[in-house]
């Protein structure tokens, strides 16, 4: 099974897609995605909710992703994860 995938999500009524990859460690996993030129990491926090971090937060090379777009991506990942359980 490939660890890269295309995530399809709806943002402002428009179908969007981004390429993500899955990184698994011993006790957790992360989704690595590129959104509008920014590399982001999506992982579970201590409460089990998905959160987003920039992979290089101090680089300043790219603009900040739109919060509503991030929420749409997280909502779709959570939907997929619920289906897999």
GROMACS elastic network, one bead per residue, 0.5 to 0.9 nm:
[ bonds ]
;  ai    aj funct       b0    kb
    1     4     6  0.89794   500
    2     5     6  0.74741   500
    2    21     6  0.86740   500
    2    22     6  0.88955   500
    3    20     6  0.84288   500
    3    21     6  0.54071   500
    3    22     6  0.51713   500
    3    23     6  0.75158   500
    4    19     6  0.70783   500
    4    20     6  0.56804   500
    4    22     6  0.63250   500
    5    18     6  0.84460   500
    5    19     6  0.57973   500
    5    20     6  0.55149   500
    5    21     6  0.61170   500
    5    22     6  0.82698   500
    6    17     6  0.63937   500
    6    18     6  0.56546   500
    6    20     6  0.62002   500
    6    21     6  0.85922   500
    7    16     6  0.82817   500
    7    17     6  0.53495   500
    7    18     6  0.53935   500
    7    19     6  0.61834   500
    7    20     6  0.68725   500
    7    73     6  0.79451   500
    7    76     6  0.79808   500
    7    77     6  0.79750   500
    8    15     6  0.69691   500
    8    16     6  0.57881   500
    8    18     6  0.68734   500
    8    19     6  0.89932   500
    8    73     6  0.82976   500
    8    76     6  0.77952   500
    9    14     6  0.83880   500
    9    15     6  0.58929   500
    9    16     6  0.53986   500
    9    17     6  0.61049   500
    9    18     6  0.85411   500
    9    72     6  0.65749   500
    9    73     6  0.62290   500
    9    75     6  0.85671   500
    9    76     6  0.61500   500
    9    77     6  0.89604   500
   10    13     6  0.59108   500
   10    14     6  0.55207   500
   10    16     6  0.59017   500
   10    17     6  0.84648   500
   10    69     6  0.86603   500
   10    72     6  0.66255   500
   10    73     6  0.81988   500
   10    76     6  0.84871   500
   11    14     6  0.53055   500
   11    15     6  0.64208   500
   11    16     6  0.66225   500
   11    68     6  0.77799   500
   11    69     6  0.60567   500
   11    72     6  0.62234   500
   11    73     6  0.84697   500
   12    15     6  0.84406   500
   12    68     6  0.86477   500
   12    69     6  0.82885   500
   18    33     6  0.70812   500
   18    34     6  0.70162   500
   18    35     6  0.69453   500
   19    32     6  0.85634   500
   19    33     6  0.60576   500
   19    34     6  0.68740   500
   19    35     6  0.86462   500
   20    31     6  0.62554   500
   20    32     6  0.53728   500
   20    34     6  0.70979   500
   21    30     6  0.82930   500
   21    31     6  0.56256   500
   21    32     6  0.51900   500
   21    33     6  0.65777   500
   22    29     6  0.70229   500
   22    30     6  0.58925   500
   22    32     6  0.63343   500
   22    33     6  0.89924   500
   23    28     6  0.87114   500
   23    29     6  0.55737   500
   23    30     6  0.51593   500
   23    31     6  0.62274   500
   23    32     6  0.72344   500
   24    27     6  0.79483   500
   24    28     6  0.61734   500
   24    30     6  0.64740   500
   24    31     6  0.87839   500
   25    28     6  0.54539   500
   25    29     6  0.58669   500
   25    30     6  0.84320   500
   26    29     6  0.81957   500
   28    43     6  0.82333   500
   28    44     6  0.80934   500
   29    42     6  0.88717   500
   29    43     6  0.66025   500
   29    44     6  0.79786   500
   30    41     6  0.64277   500
   30    42     6  0.56224   500
   30    44     6  0.77674   500
   31    40     6  0.81983   500
   31    41     6  0.57118   500
   31    43     6  0.64563   500
   32    39     6  0.71328   500
   32    40     6  0.59329   500
   32    42     6  0.65011   500
   32    43     6  0.89361   500
   32    55     6  0.84761   500
   33    38     6  0.82789   500
   33    39     6  0.57868   500
   33    40     6  0.53228   500
   33    41     6  0.64340   500
   33    42     6  0.78443   500
   34    37     6  0.60829   500
   34    38     6  0.54674   500
   34    40     6  0.59871   500
   34    41     6  0.87664   500
   35    38     6  0.52591   500
   35    39     6  0.64022   500
   35    40     6  0.71288   500
   35    65     6  0.68956   500
   36    39     6  0.84086   500
   36    62     6  0.76892   500
   36    63     6  0.75673   500
   36    64     6  0.83728   500
   36    65     6  0.67767   500
   37    61     6  0.84013   500
   37    62     6  0.59599   500
   37    63     6  0.77159   500
   37    65     6  0.89539   500
   38    54     6  0.70766   500
   38    55     6  0.80481   500
   38    56     6  0.85105   500
   38    61     6  0.78935   500
   38    62     6  0.56202   500
   38    63     6  0.71847   500
   38    64     6  0.74599   500
   38    65     6  0.74657   500
   39    53     6  0.87004   500
   39    54     6  0.59901   500
   39    55     6  0.55640   500
   39    56     6  0.74077   500
   39    62     6  0.89960   500
   40    52     6  0.65487   500
   40    53     6  0.55798   500
   40    55     6  0.52732   500
   40    56     6  0.82721   500
   41    51     6  0.81353   500
   41    52     6  0.55892   500
   41    53     6  0.51593   500
   41    54     6  0.60636   500
   41    55     6  0.59928   500
   42    50     6  0.63839   500
   42    51     6  0.55408   500
   42    53     6  0.65354   500
   42    54     6  0.88548   500
   42    74     6  0.80232   500
   43    48     6  0.89103   500
   43    49     6  0.80339   500
   43    50     6  0.52880   500
   43    51     6  0.55573   500
   43    52     6  0.66656   500
   43    53     6  0.83685   500
   44    47     6  0.75734   500
   44    48     6  0.51783   500
   44    49     6  0.51622   500
   44    51     6  0.59773   500
   44    52     6  0.87815   500
   45    48     6  0.52706   500
   45    49     6  0.54968   500
   45    50     6  0.61454   500
   45    51     6  0.63047   500
   46    49     6  0.75278   500
   47    50     6  0.88803   500
   49    78     6  0.88777   500
   50    74     6  0.67079   500
   50    77     6  0.86961   500
   50    78     6  0.77945   500
   51    74     6  0.78956   500
   52    70     6  0.77818   500
   52    74     6  0.84927   500
   53    56     6  0.85639   500
   53    57     6  0.76593   500
   54    57     6  0.50815   500
   54    58     6  0.87841   500
   54    64     6  0.88966   500
   56    59     6  0.56413   500
   56    60     6  0.82162   500
   57    60     6  0.70559   500
   58    61     6  0.85685   500
   59    62     6  0.79540   500
   60    63     6  0.74596   500
   60    64     6  0.89587   500
   62    65     6  0.87549   500
   64    67     6  0.85704   500
   65    68     6  0.86939   500
   65    69     6  0.72183   500
   65    70     6  0.69925   500
   66    69     6  0.52237   500
   66    70     6  0.63404   500
   66    71     6  0.87477   500
   67    70     6  0.50674   500
   67    71     6  0.62150   500
   67    72     6  0.87126   500
   68    72     6  0.62337   500
   68    73     6  0.87140   500
   69    72     6  0.50537   500
   69    73     6  0.63320   500
   69    74     6  0.86861   500
   70    73     6  0.51178   500
   70    74     6  0.61761   500
   70    75     6  0.85387   500
   71    74     6  0.50762   500
   71    75     6  0.59849   500
   71    76     6  0.85790   500
   72    75     6  0.51021   500
   72    76     6  0.62819   500
   72    77     6  0.87189   500
   73    76     6  0.52358   500
   73    77     6  0.62578   500
   73    78     6  0.86450   500
   74    77     6  0.50606   500
   74    78     6  0.60541   500
   74    79     6  0.85068   500
   75    78     6  0.51709   500
   75    79     6  0.61771   500
   75    80     6  0.87141   500
   76    79     6  0.50233   500
   76    80     6  0.62441   500
   76    81     6  0.86166   500
   77    80     6  0.51100   500
   77    81     6  0.61107   500
   77    82     6  0.86066   500
   78    81     6  0.50227   500
   78    82     6  0.61027   500
   78    83     6  0.86414   500
   79    82     6  0.52193   500
   79    83     6  0.63984   500
   79    84     6  0.88988   500
   80    83     6  0.51763   500
   80    84     6  0.64470   500
   81    84     6  0.51631   500
   81    85     6  0.65753   500
   82    85     6  0.54524   500
